[in-house]
Amino acid sequence: MTPKTQTRTTDREDIAKRLLRSSAKASYDPLVEIDWDAPVDRDRYAIRPERISLYGTELWDRLTEDQRRELSRQEIASVASIGIWFETILMQMLVRHAYDRDPTTNHVQYAYTEIADECRHSVMFARMLGKLDAPFYRLDPVAQFLGRVFKTLSNGPLTFSGALFVEEILDQLQREIMVDEELEPLTRAVSRIHVVEEARHMRYAREEFARDWHRRHPLIQHYSRFVLGLVVYYATTRLINPKVYARVGLDPREARRAARRNPHWIDTKTWAARKVVATLSAAGAISGPGRHLWRKAGLLGRPGAPAETAAPNAGPGTQRA
């Protein structure tokens, strides 16, 4: 082992050791921490209205206040469904990552710890769906198939860049939810737990991606950029299942078209992805055909939109539209 390799290994172990210590101090059992018997307050939004996919559109203007609040619950349920889908994929990828590595190392033991966290998160999201009177919004067959292929064939950079993407998107939305006292207490409690534990997961993914990416052959990097673009595109365009619109009396096809064109929704996605876009762009992981897929998914902003307006971000006291 060269001195440089030994240093990288030591750094990896030191970071994993700190993450394990943090996990021991601040991990939660959602089945205990959250009051699942408390009724959902239907007079509150589940997420900020300006983050709802139809906010600012003609269809939004047609909805009553009760319908808007119901749409907020269904949309957060759709996002949680994507969370369950991807966390299931991630758990399998982490098992593969640990499979042929030394389980006595801090690095592998943290991988096992993250798998345990993700198990609890999936149960937490599933319980939240039931409380919000929402179904599990299953993905379409194409996305399901691609997810199955991705979890089976992903390499190290794809595993950790994909994880970082999904976790950063959820993290940005949930950091906003958990501090807004006007929102539904259940979604605030779920967000708080997820934010605390995902901060460790993102550090782990960010460090491992950076360590692995630059030592890969250029052909592997080209392949990884394109596949990552596919994952990002399908995950982002499925965040809001069209069936949520039917739950408030809208035509799903009409509403889906309106959401796709909605500048407020595009700006929200750009805002939620801004940190992971910055991280992966700096590493050279967003370029070529893959970059086109990021843009098509609405994650690189609207052409001509000023940077300061690309992230609609009202404070906790925002008037509910």
MARVEXGU-758042 format. One record per residue (C-alpha): residue in three letters; x, y, z. Coordinates in nm, 3 decimals, padded with zeros to 5 digits. Example, Ala and Ser with C-alpha at 12.3 -4.5 7.8 and 13.67 -1.06 7.14 Angstrom:
BEGIN
pt residu:ALA X:01.230 Y:-00.450 Z:00.780 $
pt residu:SER X:01.367 Y:-00.106 Z:00.714 $
This chain:
BEGIN
pt residu:MET X:00.000 Y:00.000 Z:00.000 $
pt residu:THR X:00.144 Y:00.338 Z:-00.102 $
pt residu:PRO X:00.152 Y:00.625 Z:00.153 $
pt residu:LYS X:-00.114 Y:00.811 Z:-00.050 $
pt residu:THR X:-00.344 Y:00.507 Z:-00.053 $
pt residu:GLN X:-00.286 Y:00.454 Z:00.318 $
pt residu:THR X:-00.380 Y:00.818 Z:00.387 $
pt residu:ARG X:-00.705 Y:00.784 Z:00.189 $
pt residu:THR X:-00.791 Y:00.465 Z:00.376 $
pt residu:THR X:-00.722 Y:00.632 Z:00.711 $
pt residu:ASP X:-00.938 Y:00.933 Z:00.620 $
pt residu:ARG X:-01.220 Y:00.702 Z:00.512 $
pt residu:GLU X:-01.202 Y:00.517 Z:00.843 $
pt residu:ASP X:-01.188 Y:00.837 Z:01.048 $
pt residu:ILE X:-01.495 Y:00.980 Z:00.875 $
pt residu:ALA X:-01.687 Y:00.654 Z:00.918 $
pt residu:LYS X:-01.589 Y:00.644 Z:01.286 $
pt residu:ARG X:-01.730 Y:00.993 Z:01.340 $
pt residu:LEU X:-02.049 Y:00.900 Z:01.157 $
pt residu:LEU X:-02.090 Y:00.590 Z:01.373 $
pt residu:ARG X:-02.049 Y:00.801 Z:01.687 $
pt residu:SER X:-02.305 Y:01.050 Z:01.560 $
pt residu:SER X:-02.546 Y:00.767 Z:01.482 $
pt residu:ALA X:-02.511 Y:00.636 Z:01.836 $
pt residu:LYS X:-02.594 Y:00.980 Z:01.978 $
pt residu:ALA X:-02.875 Y:01.090 Z:01.747 $
pt residu:SER X:-03.076 Y:00.810 Z:01.590 $
pt residu:TYR X:-03.452 Y:00.775 Z:01.620 $
pt residu:ASP X:-03.717 Y:00.508 Z:01.618 $
pt residu:PRO X:-04.003 Y:00.677 Z:01.430 $
pt residu:LEU X:-04.257 Y:00.432 Z:01.570 $
pt residu:VAL X:-04.176 Y:00.568 Z:01.917 $
pt residu:GLU X:-04.077 Y:00.929 Z:01.846 $
pt residu:ILE X:-04.385 Y:01.023 Z:01.641 $
pt residu:ASP X:-04.737 Y:01.041 Z:01.785 $
pt residu:TRP X:-04.912 Y:00.822 Z:01.531 $
pt residu:ASP X:-05.241 Y:00.840 Z:01.722 $
pt residu:ALA X:-05.274 Y:01.216 Z:01.678 $
pt residu:PRO X:-05.529 Y:01.309 Z:01.410 $
pt residu:VAL X:-05.413 Y:01.485 Z:01.095 $
pt residu:ASP X:-05.509 Y:01.853 Z:01.099 $
pt residu:ARG X:-05.693 Y:01.898 Z:00.770 $
pt residu:ASP X:-05.697 Y:02.275 Z:00.811 $
pt residu:ARG X:-05.320 Y:02.283 Z:00.757 $
pt residu:TYR X:-05.102 Y:02.231 Z:00.454 $
pt residu:ALA X:-04.863 Y:01.933 Z:00.456 $
pt residu:ILE X:-04.603 Y:02.131 Z:00.259 $
pt residu:ARG X:-04.575 Y:02.497 Z:00.173 $
pt residu:PRO X:-04.827 Y:02.586 Z:-00.099 $
pt residu:GLU X:-04.561 Y:02.750 Z:-00.316 $
pt residu:ARG X:-04.390 Y:02.407 Z:-00.341 $
pt residu:ILE X:-04.700 Y:02.238 Z:-00.481 $
pt residu:SER X:-04.662 Y:02.147 Z:-00.849 $
pt residu:LEU X:-04.969 Y:02.345 Z:-00.964 $
pt residu:TYR X:-04.907 Y:02.657 Z:-00.753 $
pt residu:GLY X:-04.959 Y:02.971 Z:-00.961 $
pt residu:THR X:-05.136 Y:02.798 Z:-01.249 $
pt residu:GLU X:-05.490 Y:02.841 Z:-01.378 $
pt residu:LEU X:-05.576 Y:02.501 Z:-01.232 $
pt residu:TRP X:-05.456 Y:02.618 Z:-00.890 $
pt residu:ASP X:-05.693 Y:02.914 Z:-00.912 $
pt residu:ARG X:-05.982 Y:02.676 Z:-00.972 $
pt residu:LEU X:-05.921 Y:02.479 Z:-00.653 $
pt residu:THR X:-06.086 Y:02.557 Z:-00.322 $
pt residu:GLU X:-05.869 Y:02.602 Z:-00.014 $
pt residu:ASP X:-05.969 Y:02.253 Z:00.107 $
pt residu:GLN X:-05.869 Y:02.103 Z:-00.228 $
pt residu:ARG X:-05.533 Y:02.281 Z:-00.216 $
pt residu:ARG X:-05.460 Y:02.145 Z:00.130 $
pt residu:GLU X:-05.562 Y:01.797 Z:00.018 $
pt residu:LEU X:-05.334 Y:01.826 Z:-00.283 $
pt residu:SER X:-05.047 Y:01.917 Z:-00.050 $
pt residu:ARG X:-05.105 Y:01.594 Z:00.144 $
pt residu:GLN X:-05.122 Y:01.385 Z:-00.172 $
pt residu:GLU X:-04.810 Y:01.543 Z:-00.320 $
pt residu:ILE X:-04.602 Y:01.483 Z:-00.007 $
pt residu:ALA X:-04.734 Y:01.125 Z:-00.014 $
pt residu:SER X:-04.617 Y:01.092 Z:-00.374 $
pt residu:VAL X:-04.270 Y:01.222 Z:-00.282 $
pt residu:ALA X:-04.261 Y:00.978 Z:00.012 $
pt residu:SER X:-04.353 Y:00.695 Z:-00.226 $
pt residu:ILE X:-04.052 Y:00.784 Z:-00.442 $
pt residu:GLY X:-03.849 Y:00.791 Z:-00.120 $
pt residu:ILE X:-03.953 Y:00.436 Z:-00.033 $
pt residu:TRP X:-03.876 Y:00.320 Z:-00.388 $
pt residu:PHE X:-03.529 Y:00.470 Z:-00.392 $
pt residu:GLU X:-03.441 Y:00.377 Z:-00.034 $
pt residu:THR X:-03.521 Y:00.015 Z:-00.122 $
pt residu:ILE X:-03.284 Y:00.043 Z:-00.418 $
pt residu:LEU X:-03.019 Y:00.212 Z:-00.203 $
pt residu:MET X:-03.034 Y:-00.056 Z:00.065 $
pt residu:GLN X:-02.963 Y:-00.321 Z:-00.197 $
pt residu:MET X:-02.675 Y:-00.118 Z:-00.344 $
pt residu:LEU X:-02.523 Y:-00.070 Z:00.002 $
pt residu:VAL X:-02.543 Y:-00.444 Z:00.068 $
pt residu:ARG X:-02.358 Y:-00.501 Z:-00.260 $
pt residu:HIS X:-02.104 Y:-00.233 Z:-00.162 $
pt residu:ALA X:-02.037 Y:-00.409 Z:00.170 $
pt residu:TYR X:-02.049 Y:-00.763 Z:00.031 $
pt residu:ASP X:-01.680 Y:-00.815 Z:-00.049 $
pt residu:ARG X:-01.536 Y:-00.565 Z:00.200 $
pt residu:ASP X:-01.401 Y:-00.617 Z:00.551 $
pt residu:PRO X:-01.690 Y:-00.594 Z:00.800 $
pt residu:THR X:-01.451 Y:-00.508 Z:01.084 $
pt residu:THR X:-01.382 Y:-00.167 Z:00.924 $
pt residu:ASN X:-01.570 Y:00.146 Z:01.030 $
pt residu:HIS X:-01.655 Y:00.210 Z:00.666 $
pt residu:VAL X:-01.849 Y:-00.113 Z:00.622 $
pt residu:GLN X:-02.005 Y:-00.092 Z:00.966 $
pt residu:TYR X:-02.142 Y:00.250 Z:00.876 $
pt residu:ALA X:-02.284 Y:00.104 Z:00.555 $
pt residu:TYR X:-02.472 Y:-00.148 Z:00.772 $
pt residu:THR X:-02.585 Y:00.136 Z:01.000 $
pt residu:GLU X:-02.721 Y:00.333 Z:00.706 $
pt residu:ILE X:-02.910 Y:00.027 Z:00.582 $
pt residu:ALA X:-03.077 Y:00.004 Z:00.925 $
pt residu:ASP X:-03.163 Y:00.376 Z:00.910 $
pt residu:GLU X:-03.317 Y:00.336 Z:00.565 $
pt residu:CYS X:-03.529 Y:00.044 Z:00.684 $
pt residu:ARG X:-03.678 Y:00.265 Z:00.956 $
pt residu:HIS X:-03.727 Y:00.553 Z:00.714 $
pt residu:SER X:-03.920 Y:00.335 Z:00.470 $
pt residu:VAL X:-04.150 Y:00.218 Z:00.749 $
pt residu:MET X:-04.191 Y:00.578 Z:00.866 $
pt residu:PHE X:-04.287 Y:00.698 Z:00.518 $
pt residu:ALA X:-04.528 Y:00.408 Z:00.475 $
pt residu:ARG X:-04.697 Y:00.488 Z:00.808 $
pt residu:MET X:-04.725 Y:00.852 Z:00.703 $
pt residu:LEU X:-04.907 Y:00.753 Z:00.383 $
pt residu:GLY X:-05.173 Y:00.577 Z:00.588 $
pt residu:LYS X:-05.216 Y:00.872 Z:00.823 $
pt residu:LEU X:-05.255 Y:01.112 Z:00.530 $
pt residu:ASP X:-05.520 Y:00.886 Z:00.375 $
pt residu:ALA X:-05.299 Y:00.846 Z:00.069 $
pt residu:PRO X:-05.212 Y:00.535 Z:-00.131 $
pt residu:PHE X:-04.862 Y:00.413 Z:-00.208 $
pt residu:TYR X:-04.806 Y:00.585 Z:-00.541 $
pt residu:ARG X:-04.643 Y:00.303 Z:-00.733 $
pt residu:LEU X:-04.416 Y:00.397 Z:-01.021 $
pt residu:ASP X:-04.493 Y:00.308 Z:-01.380 $
pt residu:PRO X:-04.353 Y:-00.020 Z:-01.522 $
pt residu:VAL X:-04.072 Y:00.152 Z:-01.715 $
pt residu:ALA X:-03.938 Y:00.329 Z:-01.405 $
pt residu:GLN X:-03.976 Y:00.012 Z:-01.199 $
pt residu:PHE X:-03.777 Y:-00.185 Z:-01.457 $
pt residu:LEU X:-03.503 Y:00.078 Z:-01.479 $
pt residu:GLY X:-03.478 Y:00.086 Z:-01.100 $
pt residu:ARG X:-03.431 Y:-00.289 Z:-01.096 $
pt residu:VAL X:-03.155 Y:-00.264 Z:-01.359 $
pt residu:PHE X:-02.987 Y:00.027 Z:-01.181 $
pt residu:LYS X:-02.964 Y:-00.143 Z:-00.844 $
pt residu:THR X:-02.818 Y:-00.453 Z:-01.007 $
pt residu:LEU X:-02.559 Y:-00.293 Z:-01.234 $
pt residu:SER X:-02.458 Y:00.029 Z:-01.057 $
pt residu:ASN X:-02.091 Y:00.091 Z:-00.989 $
pt residu:GLY X:-01.948 Y:00.285 Z:-00.693 $
pt residu:PRO X:-01.985 Y:00.637 Z:-00.839 $
pt residu:LEU X:-02.341 Y:00.564 Z:-00.954 $
pt residu:THR X:-02.441 Y:00.420 Z:-00.617 $
pt residu:PHE X:-02.324 Y:00.723 Z:-00.423 $
pt residu:SER X:-02.408 Y:00.997 Z:-00.674 $
pt residu:GLY X:-02.760 Y:00.854 Z:-00.713 $
pt residu:ALA X:-02.800 Y:00.836 Z:-00.337 $
pt residu:LEU X:-02.672 Y:01.191 Z:-00.297 $
pt residu:PHE X:-02.916 Y:01.321 Z:-00.557 $
pt residu:VAL X:-03.231 Y:01.171 Z:-00.404 $
pt residu:GLU X:-03.127 Y:01.250 Z:-00.048 $
pt residu:GLU X:-03.039 Y:01.613 Z:-00.127 $
pt residu:ILE X:-03.374 Y:01.673 Z:-00.300 $
pt residu:LEU X:-03.570 Y:01.535 Z:-00.004 $
pt residu:ASP X:-03.343 Y:01.712 Z:00.244 $
pt residu:GLN X:-03.406 Y:02.058 Z:00.097 $
pt residu:LEU X:-03.783 Y:02.013 Z:00.097 $
pt residu:GLN X:-03.788 Y:01.866 Z:00.447 $
pt residu:ARG X:-03.560 Y:02.127 Z:00.603 $
pt residu:GLU X:-03.818 Y:02.382 Z:00.498 $
pt residu:ILE X:-04.111 Y:02.175 Z:00.625 $
pt residu:MET X:-03.971 Y:02.097 Z:00.969 $
pt residu:VAL X:-03.928 Y:02.462 Z:01.074 $
pt residu:ASP X:-04.264 Y:02.590 Z:00.948 $
pt residu:GLU X:-04.501 Y:02.584 Z:01.245 $
pt residu:GLU X:-04.800 Y:02.653 Z:01.022 $
pt residu:LEU X:-04.769 Y:02.312 Z:00.855 $
pt residu:GLU X:-04.915 Y:01.975 Z:00.957 $
pt residu:PRO X:-04.729 Y:01.842 Z:01.267 $
pt residu:LEU X:-04.698 Y:01.491 Z:01.124 $
pt residu:THR X:-04.506 Y:01.598 Z:00.816 $
pt residu:ARG X:-04.289 Y:01.824 Z:01.033 $
pt residu:ALA X:-04.204 Y:01.536 Z:01.268 $
pt residu:VAL X:-04.124 Y:01.298 Z:00.982 $
pt residu:SER X:-03.910 Y:01.564 Z:00.817 $
pt residu:ARG X:-03.714 Y:01.636 Z:01.136 $
pt residu:ILE X:-03.614 Y:01.272 Z:01.184 $
pt residu:HIS X:-03.525 Y:01.225 Z:00.820 $
pt residu:VAL X:-03.316 Y:01.544 Z:00.802 $
pt residu:VAL X:-03.108 Y:01.455 Z:01.109 $
pt residu:GLU X:-03.025 Y:01.104 Z:00.992 $
pt residu:GLU X:-02.986 Y:01.183 Z:00.622 $
pt residu:ALA X:-02.722 Y:01.446 Z:00.701 $
pt residu:ARG X:-02.491 Y:01.156 Z:00.793 $
pt residu:HIS X:-02.591 Y:00.957 Z:00.486 $
pt residu:MET X:-02.513 Y:01.251 Z:00.259 $
pt residu:ARG X:-02.169 Y:01.299 Z:00.417 $
pt residu:TYR X:-02.096 Y:00.929 Z:00.363 $
pt residu:ALA X:-02.215 Y:00.940 Z:-00.001 $
pt residu:ARG X:-02.035 Y:01.267 Z:-00.077 $
pt residu:GLU X:-01.703 Y:01.140 Z:00.057 $
pt residu:GLU X:-01.727 Y:00.802 Z:-00.111 $
pt residu:PHE X:-01.828 Y:00.950 Z:-00.447 $
pt residu:ALA X:-01.537 Y:01.196 Z:-00.441 $
pt residu:ARG X:-01.295 Y:00.918 Z:-00.345 $
pt residu:ASP X:-01.412 Y:00.683 Z:-00.619 $
pt residu:TRP X:-01.500 Y:00.912 Z:-00.911 $
pt residu:HIS X:-01.159 Y:01.050 Z:-01.004 $
pt residu:ARG X:-00.986 Y:00.713 Z:-01.010 $
pt residu:ARG X:-01.230 Y:00.573 Z:-01.266 $
pt residu:HIS X:-01.138 Y:00.530 Z:-01.634 $
pt residu:PRO X:-01.281 Y:00.804 Z:-01.862 $
pt residu:LEU X:-01.504 Y:00.549 Z:-02.037 $
pt residu:ILE X:-01.655 Y:00.448 Z:-01.701 $
pt residu:GLN X:-01.708 Y:00.815 Z:-01.621 $
pt residu:HIS X:-01.888 Y:00.874 Z:-01.953 $
pt residu:TYR X:-02.111 Y:00.573 Z:-01.889 $
pt residu:SER X:-02.180 Y:00.684 Z:-01.532 $
pt residu:ARG X:-02.275 Y:01.038 Z:-01.638 $
pt residu:PHE X:-02.533 Y:00.907 Z:-01.883 $
pt residu:VAL X:-02.684 Y:00.646 Z:-01.650 $
pt residu:LEU X:-02.696 Y:00.899 Z:-01.367 $
pt residu:GLY X:-02.880 Y:01.136 Z:-01.601 $
pt residu:LEU X:-03.138 Y:00.864 Z:-01.670 $
pt residu:VAL X:-03.185 Y:00.797 Z:-01.298 $
pt residu:VAL X:-03.221 Y:01.168 Z:-01.226 $
pt residu:TYR X:-03.468 Y:01.220 Z:-01.510 $
pt residu:TYR X:-03.696 Y:00.929 Z:-01.419 $
pt residu:ALA X:-03.685 Y:00.999 Z:-01.044 $
pt residu:THR X:-03.757 Y:01.371 Z:-01.086 $
pt residu:THR X:-04.033 Y:01.339 Z:-01.345 $
pt residu:ARG X:-04.205 Y:01.081 Z:-01.121 $
pt residu:LEU X:-04.189 Y:01.289 Z:-00.802 $
pt residu:ILE X:-04.553 Y:01.385 Z:-00.844 $
pt residu:ASN X:-04.769 Y:01.096 Z:-00.958 $
pt residu:PRO X:-05.053 Y:01.217 Z:-01.186 $
pt residu:LYS X:-05.300 Y:01.021 Z:-00.973 $
pt residu:VAL X:-05.263 Y:01.285 Z:-00.699 $
pt residu:TYR X:-05.457 Y:01.529 Z:-00.917 $
pt residu:ALA X:-05.753 Y:01.294 Z:-00.948 $
pt residu:ARG X:-05.779 Y:01.295 Z:-00.566 $
pt residu:VAL X:-05.881 Y:01.663 Z:-00.583 $
pt residu:GLY X:-06.109 Y:01.631 Z:-00.884 $
pt residu:LEU X:-05.868 Y:01.736 Z:-01.158 $
pt residu:ASP X:-05.800 Y:01.561 Z:-01.485 $
pt residu:PRO X:-05.460 Y:01.391 Z:-01.434 $
pt residu:ARG X:-05.338 Y:01.448 Z:-01.790 $
pt residu:GLU X:-05.434 Y:01.815 Z:-01.797 $
pt residu:ALA X:-05.282 Y:01.875 Z:-01.454 $
pt residu:ARG X:-04.961 Y:01.691 Z:-01.540 $
pt residu:ARG X:-04.916 Y:01.908 Z:-01.850 $
pt residu:ALA X:-04.977 Y:02.221 Z:-01.645 $
pt residu:ALA X:-04.722 Y:02.114 Z:-01.383 $
pt residu:ARG X:-04.456 Y:02.039 Z:-01.644 $
pt residu:ARG X:-04.487 Y:02.391 Z:-01.784 $
pt residu:ASN X:-04.527 Y:02.563 Z:-01.448 $
pt residu:PRO X:-04.230 Y:02.798 Z:-01.388 $
pt residu:HIS X:-04.292 Y:02.788 Z:-01.011 $
pt residu:TRP X:-04.256 Y:02.408 Z:-01.008 $
pt residu:ILE X:-03.947 Y:02.417 Z:-01.231 $
pt residu:ASP X:-03.792 Y:02.675 Z:-00.999 $
pt residu:THR X:-03.873 Y:02.464 Z:-00.695 $
pt residu:LYS X:-03.699 Y:02.161 Z:-00.847 $
pt residu:THR X:-03.398 Y:02.376 Z:-00.939 $
pt residu:TRP X:-03.385 Y:02.510 Z:-00.585 $
pt residu:ALA X:-03.412 Y:02.164 Z:-00.428 $
pt residu:ALA X:-03.134 Y:02.026 Z:-00.651 $
pt residu:ARG X:-02.897 Y:02.321 Z:-00.633 $
pt residu:LYS X:-02.652 Y:02.170 Z:-00.381 $
pt residu:VAL X:-02.618 Y:01.831 Z:-00.545 $
pt residu:VAL X:-02.590 Y:01.999 Z:-00.887 $
pt residu:ALA X:-02.304 Y:02.212 Z:-00.754 $
pt residu:THR X:-02.127 Y:01.910 Z:-00.601 $
pt residu:LEU X:-02.155 Y:01.685 Z:-00.906 $
pt residu:SER X:-02.085 Y:01.965 Z:-01.156 $
pt residu:ALA X:-01.762 Y:02.051 Z:-00.975 $
pt residu:ALA X:-01.657 Y:01.687 Z:-01.009 $
pt residu:GLY X:-01.741 Y:01.683 Z:-01.381 $
pt residu:ALA X:-02.024 Y:01.434 Z:-01.337 $
pt residu:ILE X:-02.290 Y:01.646 Z:-01.514 $
pt residu:SER X:-02.196 Y:01.688 Z:-01.879 $
pt residu:GLY X:-02.259 Y:01.549 Z:-02.226 $
pt residu:PRO X:-02.589 Y:01.371 Z:-02.298 $
pt residu:GLY X:-02.643 Y:01.323 Z:-01.925 $
pt residu:ARG X:-02.657 Y:01.700 Z:-01.873 $
pt residu:HIS X:-02.940 Y:01.721 Z:-02.125 $
pt residu:LEU X:-03.141 Y:01.481 Z:-01.907 $
pt residu:TRP X:-03.076 Y:01.693 Z:-01.597 $
pt residu:ARG X:-03.203 Y:01.999 Z:-01.783 $
pt residu:LYS X:-03.502 Y:01.815 Z:-01.928 $
pt residu:ALA X:-03.596 Y:01.711 Z:-01.574 $
pt residu:GLY X:-03.610 Y:02.080 Z:-01.475 $
pt residu:LEU X:-03.309 Y:02.073 Z:-01.242 $
pt residu:LEU X:-03.079 Y:02.321 Z:-01.412 $
pt residu:GLY X:-03.319 Y:02.614 Z:-01.413 $
pt residu:ARG X:-03.531 Y:02.786 Z:-01.674 $
pt residu:PRO X:-03.353 Y:02.954 Z:-01.967 $
pt residu:GLY X:-03.320 Y:03.323 Z:-01.886 $
pt residu:ALA X:-03.436 Y:03.287 Z:-01.523 $
pt residu:PRO X:-03.220 Y:03.499 Z:-01.286 $
pt residu:ALA X:-03.035 Y:03.285 Z:-01.030 $
pt residu:GLU X:-03.189 Y:03.475 Z:-00.739 $
pt residu:THR X:-03.541 Y:03.395 Z:-00.858 $
pt residu:ALA X:-03.476 Y:03.030 Z:-00.934 $
pt residu:ALA X:-03.566 Y:02.933 Z:-00.580 $
pt residu:PRO X:-03.902 Y:03.062 Z:-00.455 $
pt residu:ASN X:-03.852 Y:03.058 Z:-00.082 $
pt residu:ALA X:-04.110 Y:03.222 Z:00.136 $
pt residu:GLY X:-04.054 Y:03.239 Z:00.509 $
pt residu:PRO X:-04.257 Y:03.060 Z:00.778 $
pt residu:GLY X:-04.501 Y:03.348 Z:00.788 $
pt residu:THR X:-04.596 Y:03.324 Z:00.419 $
pt residu:GLN X:-04.962 Y:03.396 Z:00.359 $
pt residu:ARG X:-05.136 Y:03.083 Z:00.238 $
pt residu:ALA X:-05.264 Y:03.143 Z:-00.113 $
